[in-house]
């Protein structure tokens, strides 16, 4: 029986989303933004209003350059990249041009013109199905608010001035807010809104401070100066906890510190089970800047290098040379450890402003990923040539996403040969110099079912569980009405994973996993038992997974996995795993 079951039902318990792991105990510091709502006024001198807007933009860019430099030096390159993106928004001719146009055509004040356009952009992002892109609406809000503050002559609170240990509570934290946090004093934070992919959540994990987001009522319920327990593991906050609860959590904090120090001893160790079975644990990355974090957490490989971020937030397609440099940097940094690069996965919820795409009734089942690349051969060939050139500098694994049929795979491989021939004709490269492996993502049930056929024509598989689960149950996990159907532990999913692994191993090929399931502690033993060879996850999860793997007997895990395959529901599987 868990210890907390001794306590009476807590009326002072606030639930949210555990966005960053860890536990802290401290006093509340409430933070609320200055109200900068814009009121509409009719103006005659539109030129003066546009000039005021331009000055607000210029001042904001100066602010952001300073914040970016601070983030680069004190937080991480990934965080600095957020503010570079903010600067790009303020330099975007489309965004700036629309604000100017609204001011001129509607003869309104600059503040309202800015707010009107920013709301349009925010609505566009918030309507997207992808959680990551939905959260980008916060970037537009943050940037627009900064410009409005300058236009109104207002000064925001400086969170960097906090000089005592606190737990920060806010309705929301912008990326700019979070970048100011000093982890010496801010031991954790709570927000009413946000999810695990919001910038504030991402930065909390980078800073390694506990965070609970999406509480809905935390700001109104919690009071300045009162003591709370913040549990980022469970996504809960205890308000004015009783002494016995405080003692319980003080013990938990000590245990977490002990576990953290123990995990750090695994940085240089191989990922091996208790009975000596070697697995590979690597990192998912989205840009070359992420490689530092992957290596600092002991990544044995890059199991997923998302390339679409080279294309997004730009005005034109990246050139072959630009892509080559981005791939080369990661391959060299990994020093011949495997780097799995996923080719362009645009479509569905990821669109490019500069690329005309047909509007589809169901874009997730439409012309996306490999389908889009095969119908835009020049676009695809540019990326393939960049990858081939980069292959000279490391251990490259090229992975095609969204493969549904053998014909698609063969077409993609054929274009890779075309890219190779073009390079040999136009450059000094010889075929012997290109070193790479070819694989596919398994994220469509048809591909899993036909894995024995695919296994004969690829060097590896990587299972993308996020889409595989959604496509198997025909349910969008972001849709609250059907999110209950997002079931990674359902026997249907486990059997598909098992089919893929069995088929690959029969042909002497390896299988990885790069979906969220790969980093789920409860799933690790099951997946080892099913024979999964490689686990790719966000960098902070690597050492925990390596430490956990060292406690697992693969033979016992195999028995549990076999039993799980025979069960009939996710609940039954979870009960079995939890033992």
QUIPEDA-V987543 format. One record per run of one state. SS is the DSSP state (H for helix, E for strand, - for the rest). FROM is the first residue (numbers start at 1). LEN is the number of residues. Records with the same first field share a line. If there is no record, write none. Layout:
BEGIN
SS = FROM-LEN  FROM-LEN
END
This chain:
BEGIN
- = 1-2  7-6  16-1  21-2  32-10  43-3  75-2  92-1  107-1  109-1  127-4  136-1  153-6  162-4  171-4  180-6  192-7  208-2  214-4  222-5  232-4  240-3  265-7  273-5  279-1  286-2  297-5  307-1  311-9  334-4  343-4  348-2  351-12  366-4  375-2  394-1  401-5  427-4  434-2  443-2  450-1  455-5  464-1  474-9  486-5  507-3  514-2  520-1  531-3  538-1  550-4  566-4  579-1
H = 3-4  46-29  77-15  93-14  110-17  131-5  137-16  159-3  175-5  199-9  218-4  243-22  288-9  308-3  320-14  363-3  370-5  377-17  406-21  431-3  445-5  451-4  465-9  483-3  491-16  516-4  521-10  539-11  554-12  570-9
E = 13-3  17-4  23-9  42-1  108-1  166-5  186-6  210-4  227-5  236-4  272-1  278-1  280-6  302-5  338-5  347-1  350-1  395-6  436-7  460-4  510-4  534-4
END
